[in-house]
Amino acid sequence: MSFRREMTRRDYLAVSFAASAQVAAAQQHAHEAVKKRGETALLVLTPSEARDIEALTAQIIPSDGSPGAREAGAVYFIDRALATFDSDKKESYQAGFALVRNTRARLFPGSPDAASLTADQQIALLQAIEKSDFFELLRTHTVLGFLGSPSYGGNRGGVGWKHIGFENRMAFEPPFGYYDAREDER
């Protein structure tokens, strides 16, 4: 006779938390890096790379009537990610910087960097690379930096959470109802 029990939400959460030790360690590392070096310290990106990334992320989530990626500090999230839990993406970013440089030079000869372009030119640059793997990675990191936990280096002051109406509370009261009842109580 085999014993089979369906996994409850609590079981799923327990397994998920147990399996996320590496993510928790990376989060703690990023949190400590922010505390030690201050929010504006860069760990991986050079200042010029950070300016370009900040300019491009500001076009992905613009500040039009509400805070965007720039105000959320998405560039600092990206830097922390490349220093910790996404360190395997450093080469992708280096290849992406080369793509951005080459595309910018082709589209806007004589321009020194992406940060110096006008907003319309930055959008044109992003449109020119939007089919690339780098753009997908940059967009993903931008959204994560805008909406992720501030302890990861982005979402300064919780601006992303405020934008979507998320309340960061220690505990939530579950809405008790049908799905919480045991099978024999239904």
JOURVEN-V532315 format. One line per field, one symbol per residue. burial: I if it has 16 or more other C-alpha atoms within 10 Angstrom, else O. A space follows every 10 residues. Layout:
burial = ???
This chain:
burial = OOOOOOOOOO OOOOOOOOOO OOOOOIIOII IOIIOOOOOO OIIIIOOOII IIIIIIIIII IIOOOOIIII IIIIIIIIII IIIIIOOOOI OOIOOIIOII IOIIOOOIOO OOIIIOIOIO IIIOIIOOIO OOOIIOOIIO IIIIIIIIII IIIIIIOIII IOOOOOOOOO OOOOOOOOOO OOOOOO
